[in-house]
Amino acid sequence: MKNKQKTSQSPSNVKSAFSYPYDKTTDTVSLPPEIEKDILNIALAKGVPKAMQKVMELTGAGLKVSKDYVDSLLAPKRKNL
């Protein structure tokens, strides 16, 4: 039998599976302006759940964090209505 050695990876060596990982300590999402615009357009055209799904796919954030983020993008639009 071969001995298996455990190798530990430090967090700096671990790459995220998500394009834009969110900050888990503050539960905040930060996306580039062009992506924010795409998310906003999805929310307006297809609805908030679709936009939330896209945020979750890009960041790995959960439902609440994604909803809060999409709502924050929609807030200026809703104010003007």
Buried (B, 14 or more C-beta within 10 A) or exposed (E): EEEEEEEEEEEEEEEEEEEBBBEEEEEBBEBEEEBBEBBBEBBEEEEBBBBBBBBBEBBBBBEEBBBBBBBEBBEEEEEEE
